[in-house]
Amino acid sequence: MARVVIGLSGGVDSSVAAYLLKQQGHDVVGLFMINWHDTTGTLEGDCPWHDDRVFAELVAKKLDIPLHVVDLSADYRTRVVDYMFSEYEKGRTPNPDVLCNREIKFDVFLREALRLGADFVATGHYCRKAEETLPDGRTIYKLLAGTDPNKDQSYFLCQLSQEQLRYALFPVGDLLKPEVRRIAAEQGLATAKRKDSQGICFVGKVDLPAFLQQKLASKRGNVHEILPTWPKYGPKARIPAGTPDAGQAIPAPGGQHAADVPPTTEQLAALAAPWRYTVRDGKKIGEHGGAHFYTIGQRKGLGIGGRKESLFILATDTMQNVIYVGEGDSHPGLWRQALHIAPREIHWVNPARTMPAGQSARFSVRIRYRQPLQKATLFVRDQGAYILFDTPQRGITPGQFAAWYDGDELVGSGVISE
């Protein structure tokens, strides 16, 4: 019997996870985290953790397990929220949920759990864990997708280390969401019909500009529209003039001759480069309240109407405080074939799969939660990792995480550089 400390969040998933662990005969201890006190910008008008704590207490009482409460808000502010502000200020779009898991749930929280004598730490994430013993005797912990394809949350754990995975248990990872609801109802758990939480991890649903204005000042700037006929769109424009490959076709990833004729680093860098605009490339069509409040692919919040199709943000320039937009979901400025990850940002969840510079391999990749997996080739170079997709991708956004899978296994991840 192991002592398992479970993060009881006040939601149905962690409640059922606690029940399952107890059924398996473990010594289960609940630990509720307070990570946020400020209500600035939240849409509920109250800090969501108050209600969450009441539900966690009801579940712990029903299951007859002890519940401890720990305030980690200082760590959460410095390691997640301050990072968010910093990234938005640079015109990048961070993923606070990925950071929350890496920095809080499986780091600060894990240390608190170990103080309570934990052998393992459990969460209600929909993902699975497997172990493999290598020929040299090392044990490798693998992160696998959850069984429920509609709820798989492995992407949110794409930055976990082997040490963090060693302690992790995911009791509901083999279940479908309706089964979790059914178990909660059968056991009379107070969270059985409670809605799933949404918004920023531990902060709740927020009005993002209002939330960011705690640190980032509102600043009027111009919105410029880029037409689909912008002359630099097109495959030849992506190979820089002056390189040996200027104007040449890129080998199709996954194509018959892709392995025989791999793209050069210059070709990959050109394909991964974001579209770069100046105010001379498009006409001013409106104003905004601050470029750092917007993200690539966003269509809400511009306040510019009278169009046949929605306007989407193609790029933001936080230095000049300019936003560039295009009309329609099929606008070429929304789509790119490749992305780049800086060398220091490449993270191998499974270290046995680490690829040295010069190697490439086929993976399935997602660049945001709930995006269907996309076929791609990962190229590792001295300049970092390049992911070349079989088909162009919409809204590749700097600051977000790309995660690559081999079947069910999440092999590695990295922060999209630009």
DOMARTOR-295369 format. One record per residue (C-alpha): residue in three letters; x, y, z. Coordinates in steps of 0.2 Angstrom, whole numbers, plus 5000, padded with zeros to 4 digits. Layout:
! DOMARTOR-295369
TIVEX	ALA	X	Y	Z
...
! end
This chain:
! DOMARTOR-295369
TIVEX	MET	5000	5000	5000
TIVEX	ALA	5007	5017	4995
TIVEX	ARG	5003	5034	5002
TIVEX	VAL	4996	5044	4988
TIVEX	VAL	4993	5063	4990
TIVEX	ILE	4980	5069	4978
TIVEX	GLY	4977	5086	4972
TIVEX	LEU	4958	5088	4976
TIVEX	SER	4953	5103	4966
TIVEX	GLY	4934	5103	4969
TIVEX	GLY	4931	5096	4952
TIVEX	VAL	4923	5079	4947
TIVEX	ASP	4939	5072	4939
TIVEX	SER	4950	5073	4955
TIVEX	SER	4936	5067	4966
TIVEX	VAL	4934	5051	4956
TIVEX	ALA	4953	5049	4955
TIVEX	ALA	4953	5050	4975
TIVEX	TYR	4939	5037	4976
TIVEX	LEU	4948	5025	4964
TIVEX	LEU	4964	5026	4973
TIVEX	LYS	4955	5022	4989
TIVEX	GLN	4947	5007	4981
TIVEX	GLN	4964	5001	4976
TIVEX	GLY	4969	5001	4994
TIVEX	HIS	4981	5016	4995
TIVEX	ASP	4983	5027	5010
TIVEX	VAL	4975	5043	5001
TIVEX	VAL	4978	5061	5008
TIVEX	GLY	4969	5075	4999
TIVEX	LEU	4978	5092	4997
TIVEX	PHE	4969	5107	4991
TIVEX	MET	4979	5122	4984
TIVEX	ILE	4975	5140	4985
TIVEX	ASN	4985	5148	4971
TIVEX	TRP	4976	5164	4968
TIVEX	HIS	4967	5178	4978
TIVEX	ASP	4966	5193	4966
TIVEX	THR	4949	5195	4957
TIVEX	THR	4955	5208	4945
TIVEX	GLY	4948	5204	4928
TIVEX	THR	4939	5188	4933
TIVEX	LEU	4922	5186	4926
TIVEX	GLU	4914	5177	4941
TIVEX	GLY	4916	5192	4952
TIVEX	ASP	4923	5181	4966
TIVEX	CYS	4939	5171	4967
TIVEX	PRO	4934	5153	4961
TIVEX	TRP	4944	5144	4974
TIVEX	HIS	4932	5148	4988
TIVEX	ASP	4918	5137	4980
TIVEX	ASP	4931	5124	4975
TIVEX	ARG	4937	5122	4993
TIVEX	VAL	4920	5119	4999
TIVEX	PHE	4917	5105	4986
TIVEX	ALA	4935	5097	4990
TIVEX	GLU	4930	5097	5009
TIVEX	LEU	4913	5088	5005
TIVEX	VAL	4922	5075	4994
TIVEX	ALA	4935	5072	5007
TIVEX	LYS	4922	5069	5020
TIVEX	LYS	4912	5058	5010
TIVEX	LEU	4927	5047	5006
TIVEX	ASP	4934	5048	5023
TIVEX	ILE	4951	5055	5019
TIVEX	PRO	4961	5069	5027
TIVEX	LEU	4961	5085	5018
TIVEX	HIS	4976	5098	5020
TIVEX	VAL	4975	5115	5013
TIVEX	VAL	4991	5124	5006
TIVEX	ASP	4993	5142	5000
TIVEX	LEU	5005	5142	4985
TIVEX	SER	4999	5159	4978
TIVEX	ALA	5016	5167	4980
TIVEX	ASP	5024	5154	4969
TIVEX	TYR	5010	5154	4957
TIVEX	ARG	5011	5173	4955
TIVEX	THR	5030	5173	4952
TIVEX	ARG	5032	5157	4942
TIVEX	VAL	5016	5157	4931
TIVEX	VAL	5007	5174	4931
TIVEX	ASP	5023	5185	4931
TIVEX	TYR	5029	5174	4916
TIVEX	MET	5012	5177	4907
TIVEX	PHE	5014	5196	4909
TIVEX	SER	5032	5195	4903
TIVEX	GLU	5027	5185	4888
TIVEX	TYR	5012	5196	4883
TIVEX	GLU	5023	5211	4884
TIVEX	LYS	5035	5204	4871
TIVEX	GLY	5020	5200	4860
TIVEX	ARG	5020	5181	4863
TIVEX	THR	5006	5171	4869
TIVEX	PRO	5010	5159	4884
TIVEX	ASN	5000	5144	4889
TIVEX	PRO	4998	5146	4908
TIVEX	ASP	4991	5128	4910
TIVEX	VAL	5007	5120	4904
TIVEX	LEU	5017	5131	4915
TIVEX	CYS	5005	5128	4930
TIVEX	ASN	5008	5109	4928
TIVEX	ARG	5027	5110	4926
TIVEX	GLU	5030	5124	4939
TIVEX	ILE	5016	5121	4952
TIVEX	LYS	5006	5105	4952
TIVEX	PHE	5022	5094	4949
TIVEX	ASP	5035	5105	4958
TIVEX	VAL	5029	5116	4972
TIVEX	PHE	5014	5105	4975
TIVEX	LEU	5025	5089	4974
TIVEX	ARG	5037	5096	4987
TIVEX	GLU	5022	5099	4999
TIVEX	ALA	5015	5081	4996
TIVEX	LEU	5033	5074	4999
TIVEX	ARG	5032	5083	5016
TIVEX	LEU	5016	5074	5020
TIVEX	GLY	5025	5057	5017
TIVEX	ALA	5019	5054	4999
TIVEX	ASP	5025	5040	4989
TIVEX	PHE	5016	5046	4974
TIVEX	VAL	5006	5062	4969
TIVEX	ALA	4990	5060	4959
TIVEX	THR	4979	5072	4949
TIVEX	GLY	4963	5070	4939
TIVEX	HIS	4971	5073	4922
TIVEX	TYR	4965	5062	4907
TIVEX	CYS	4982	5055	4903
TIVEX	ARG	4992	5039	4907
TIVEX	LYS	5009	5034	4912
TIVEX	ALA	5019	5018	4907
TIVEX	GLU	5037	5012	4912
TIVEX	GLU	5050	5004	4902
TIVEX	THR	5067	4997	4908
TIVEX	LEU	5081	5001	4896
TIVEX	PRO	5095	4988	4892
TIVEX	ASP	5107	4998	4904
TIVEX	GLY	5095	4996	4918
TIVEX	ARG	5087	5013	4918
TIVEX	THR	5069	5015	4920
TIVEX	ILE	5060	5027	4908
TIVEX	TYR	5043	5034	4912
TIVEX	LYS	5032	5038	4897
TIVEX	LEU	5018	5050	4896
TIVEX	LEU	5003	5043	4886
TIVEX	ALA	4987	5051	4879
TIVEX	GLY	4971	5048	4889
TIVEX	THR	4959	5034	4883
TIVEX	ASP	4946	5047	4880
TIVEX	PRO	4950	5056	4864
TIVEX	ASN	4938	5070	4868
TIVEX	LYS	4947	5074	4885
TIVEX	ASP	4965	5069	4882
TIVEX	GLN	4975	5081	4893
TIVEX	SER	4993	5075	4889
TIVEX	TYR	4997	5091	4880
TIVEX	PHE	4995	5101	4896
TIVEX	LEU	5009	5089	4904
TIVEX	CYS	5021	5091	4889
TIVEX	GLN	5034	5099	4899
TIVEX	LEU	5035	5087	4914
TIVEX	SER	5052	5079	4918
TIVEX	GLN	5057	5061	4922
TIVEX	GLU	5058	5065	4940
TIVEX	GLN	5041	5073	4940
TIVEX	LEU	5033	5058	4930
TIVEX	ARG	5041	5046	4942
TIVEX	TYR	5030	5052	4956
TIVEX	ALA	5014	5055	4945
TIVEX	LEU	4998	5044	4945
TIVEX	PHE	4983	5047	4934
TIVEX	PRO	4969	5037	4940
TIVEX	VAL	4956	5042	4928
TIVEX	GLY	4967	5041	4912
TIVEX	ASP	4959	5025	4907
TIVEX	LEU	4941	5031	4908
TIVEX	LEU	4930	5041	4897
TIVEX	LYS	4922	5056	4904
TIVEX	PRO	4904	5049	4905
TIVEX	GLU	4911	5035	4916
TIVEX	VAL	4919	5047	4928
TIVEX	ARG	4902	5056	4930
TIVEX	ARG	4893	5040	4932
TIVEX	ILE	4905	5034	4946
TIVEX	ALA	4904	5051	4955
TIVEX	ALA	4885	5050	4954
TIVEX	GLU	4885	5032	4960
TIVEX	GLN	4896	5036	4975
TIVEX	GLY	4886	5051	4980
TIVEX	LEU	4900	5063	4977
TIVEX	ALA	4895	5082	4978
TIVEX	THR	4905	5086	4962
TIVEX	ALA	4895	5073	4951
TIVEX	LYS	4886	5086	4941
TIVEX	ARG	4898	5101	4944
TIVEX	LYS	4903	5110	4928
TIVEX	ASP	4921	5108	4922
TIVEX	SER	4932	5123	4926
TIVEX	GLN	4937	5134	4912
TIVEX	GLY	4949	5149	4909
TIVEX	ILE	4967	5151	4916
TIVEX	CYS	4973	5138	4928
TIVEX	PHE	4967	5143	4946
TIVEX	VAL	4962	5160	4941
TIVEX	GLY	4946	5156	4932
TIVEX	LYS	4938	5164	4917
TIVEX	VAL	4945	5181	4914
TIVEX	ASP	4943	5196	4903
TIVEX	LEU	4961	5195	4897
TIVEX	PRO	4964	5213	4893
TIVEX	ALA	4957	5218	4910
TIVEX	PHE	4968	5205	4918
TIVEX	LEU	4983	5210	4909
TIVEX	GLN	4980	5228	4913
TIVEX	GLN	4986	5225	4931
TIVEX	LYS	5004	5226	4924
TIVEX	LEU	5002	5231	4905
TIVEX	ALA	4996	5248	4901
TIVEX	SER	4983	5251	4888
TIVEX	LYS	4990	5261	4873
TIVEX	ARG	4981	5266	4858
TIVEX	GLY	4988	5260	4842
TIVEX	ASN	4983	5257	4823
TIVEX	VAL	4976	5242	4815
TIVEX	HIS	4982	5239	4797
TIVEX	GLU	4974	5227	4785
TIVEX	ILE	4985	5216	4774
TIVEX	LEU	4976	5210	4758
TIVEX	PRO	4978	5191	4752
TIVEX	THR	4986	5198	4737
TIVEX	TRP	5001	5205	4747
TIVEX	PRO	5016	5201	4735
TIVEX	LYS	5027	5192	4747
TIVEX	TYR	5014	5178	4750
TIVEX	GLY	5019	5162	4740
TIVEX	PRO	5031	5148	4741
TIVEX	LYS	5046	5156	4732
TIVEX	ALA	5045	5171	4744
TIVEX	ARG	5049	5159	4759
TIVEX	ILE	5066	5154	4752
TIVEX	PRO	5077	5170	4755
TIVEX	ALA	5085	5178	4740
TIVEX	GLY	5104	5175	4740
TIVEX	THR	5104	5157	4747
TIVEX	PRO	5108	5142	4736
TIVEX	ASP	5090	5136	4736
TIVEX	ALA	5081	5153	4732
TIVEX	GLY	5066	5149	4722
TIVEX	GLN	5068	5130	4723
TIVEX	ALA	5053	5119	4728
TIVEX	ILE	5054	5111	4745
TIVEX	PRO	5053	5092	4746
TIVEX	ALA	5036	5087	4752
TIVEX	PRO	5037	5080	4770
TIVEX	GLY	5032	5062	4770
TIVEX	GLY	5034	5062	4751
TIVEX	GLN	5042	5048	4741
TIVEX	HIS	5059	5057	4740
TIVEX	ALA	5058	5067	4757
TIVEX	ALA	5071	5056	4765
TIVEX	ASP	5082	5056	4750
TIVEX	VAL	5082	5075	4748
TIVEX	PRO	5080	5083	4765
TIVEX	PRO	5077	5101	4766
TIVEX	THR	5092	5112	4770
TIVEX	THR	5093	5122	4787
TIVEX	GLU	5091	5138	4776
TIVEX	GLN	5075	5131	4768
TIVEX	LEU	5068	5126	4785
TIVEX	ALA	5072	5142	4793
TIVEX	ALA	5063	5151	4779
TIVEX	LEU	5048	5141	4780
TIVEX	ALA	5047	5143	4799
TIVEX	ALA	5049	5162	4798
TIVEX	PRO	5033	5172	4803
TIVEX	TRP	5026	5184	4790
TIVEX	ARG	5033	5201	4794
TIVEX	TYR	5024	5217	4789
TIVEX	THR	5027	5235	4790
TIVEX	VAL	5013	5249	4790
TIVEX	ARG	5017	5252	4772
TIVEX	ASP	5011	5234	4768
TIVEX	GLY	4993	5238	4772
TIVEX	LYS	4980	5251	4775
TIVEX	LYS	4975	5258	4792
TIVEX	ILE	4957	5252	4796
TIVEX	GLY	4955	5256	4814
TIVEX	GLU	4963	5257	4831
TIVEX	HIS	4966	5246	4846
TIVEX	GLY	4970	5247	4865
TIVEX	GLY	4987	5239	4865
TIVEX	ALA	4996	5226	4853
TIVEX	HIS	5001	5216	4868
TIVEX	PHE	4983	5212	4872
TIVEX	TYR	4980	5202	4856
TIVEX	THR	4986	5185	4849
TIVEX	ILE	4989	5178	4831
TIVEX	GLY	4973	5170	4825
TIVEX	GLN	4961	5180	4836
TIVEX	ARG	4945	5187	4829
TIVEX	LYS	4936	5194	4844
TIVEX	GLY	4939	5210	4852
TIVEX	LEU	4944	5221	4837
TIVEX	GLY	4927	5230	4836
TIVEX	ILE	4929	5233	4817
TIVEX	GLY	4913	5227	4808
TIVEX	GLY	4905	5229	4791
TIVEX	ARG	4914	5214	4783
TIVEX	LYS	4908	5200	4773
TIVEX	GLU	4920	5188	4783
TIVEX	SER	4928	5190	4801
TIVEX	LEU	4944	5199	4803
TIVEX	PHE	4959	5189	4810
TIVEX	ILE	4975	5195	4818
TIVEX	LEU	4990	5190	4807
TIVEX	ALA	5004	5198	4817
TIVEX	THR	5007	5210	4832
TIVEX	ASP	5021	5222	4833
TIVEX	THR	5023	5227	4851
TIVEX	MET	5038	5238	4848
TIVEX	GLN	5028	5249	4836
TIVEX	ASN	5011	5245	4844
TIVEX	VAL	5003	5240	4827
TIVEX	ILE	4991	5225	4824
TIVEX	TYR	4990	5218	4807
TIVEX	VAL	4974	5209	4802
TIVEX	GLY	4967	5200	4787
TIVEX	GLU	4949	5195	4781
TIVEX	GLY	4943	5177	4781
TIVEX	ASP	4949	5161	4789
TIVEX	SER	4958	5156	4772
TIVEX	HIS	4969	5172	4772
TIVEX	PRO	4987	5166	4768
TIVEX	GLY	4994	5176	4782
TIVEX	LEU	4986	5164	4795
TIVEX	TRP	4994	5149	4788
TIVEX	ARG	5012	5142	4789
TIVEX	GLN	5021	5126	4784
TIVEX	ALA	5034	5125	4798
TIVEX	LEU	5039	5131	4815
TIVEX	HIS	5055	5134	4825
TIVEX	ILE	5060	5129	4843
TIVEX	ALA	5076	5137	4850
TIVEX	PRO	5089	5124	4856
TIVEX	ARG	5087	5128	4874
TIVEX	GLU	5068	5126	4873
TIVEX	ILE	5068	5108	4866
TIVEX	HIS	5062	5096	4880
TIVEX	TRP	5062	5077	4878
TIVEX	VAL	5049	5070	4890
TIVEX	ASN	5056	5053	4885
TIVEX	PRO	5075	5056	4886
TIVEX	ALA	5078	5039	4877
TIVEX	ARG	5071	5047	4862
TIVEX	THR	5082	5062	4861
TIVEX	MET	5088	5066	4844
TIVEX	PRO	5105	5074	4841
TIVEX	ALA	5108	5088	4828
TIVEX	GLY	5107	5081	4810
TIVEX	GLN	5093	5069	4813
TIVEX	SER	5075	5069	4808
TIVEX	ALA	5060	5058	4812
TIVEX	ARG	5041	5058	4808
TIVEX	PHE	5029	5062	4822
TIVEX	SER	5011	5068	4825
TIVEX	VAL	5011	5085	4832
TIVEX	ARG	4999	5097	4840
TIVEX	ILE	5002	5116	4843
TIVEX	ARG	4987	5119	4854
TIVEX	TYR	4975	5109	4866
TIVEX	ARG	4962	5099	4857
TIVEX	GLN	4969	5102	4840
TIVEX	PRO	4969	5085	4830
TIVEX	LEU	4986	5078	4828
TIVEX	GLN	4995	5084	4812
TIVEX	LYS	5008	5073	4803
TIVEX	ALA	5025	5082	4802
TIVEX	THR	5043	5079	4801
TIVEX	LEU	5054	5085	4816
TIVEX	PHE	5072	5091	4810
TIVEX	VAL	5085	5094	4824
TIVEX	ARG	5099	5106	4819
TIVEX	ASP	5112	5116	4828
TIVEX	GLN	5100	5130	4827
TIVEX	GLY	5086	5121	4836
TIVEX	ALA	5072	5110	4831
TIVEX	TYR	5061	5113	4815
TIVEX	ILE	5044	5105	4813
TIVEX	LEU	5039	5104	4795
TIVEX	PHE	5020	5099	4793
TIVEX	ASP	5013	5089	4779
TIVEX	THR	5000	5103	4777
TIVEX	PRO	5000	5121	4782
TIVEX	GLN	4995	5125	4799
TIVEX	ARG	4983	5139	4805
TIVEX	GLY	4988	5151	4818
TIVEX	ILE	5006	5146	4823
TIVEX	THR	5009	5157	4838
TIVEX	PRO	5025	5161	4847
TIVEX	GLY	5025	5157	4865
TIVEX	GLN	5014	5142	4863
TIVEX	PHE	5020	5124	4865
TIVEX	ALA	5022	5111	4851
TIVEX	ALA	5021	5093	4857
TIVEX	TRP	5026	5078	4846
TIVEX	TYR	5018	5061	4848
TIVEX	ASP	5023	5044	4842
TIVEX	GLY	5006	5034	4843
TIVEX	ASP	4999	5037	4860
TIVEX	GLU	5016	5043	4868
TIVEX	LEU	5020	5061	4870
TIVEX	VAL	5039	5061	4866
TIVEX	GLY	5044	5079	4868
TIVEX	SER	5039	5097	4867
TIVEX	GLY	5045	5115	4865
TIVEX	VAL	5041	5133	4865
TIVEX	ILE	5037	5140	4847
TIVEX	SER	5050	5153	4845
TIVEX	GLU	5042	5165	4833
! end
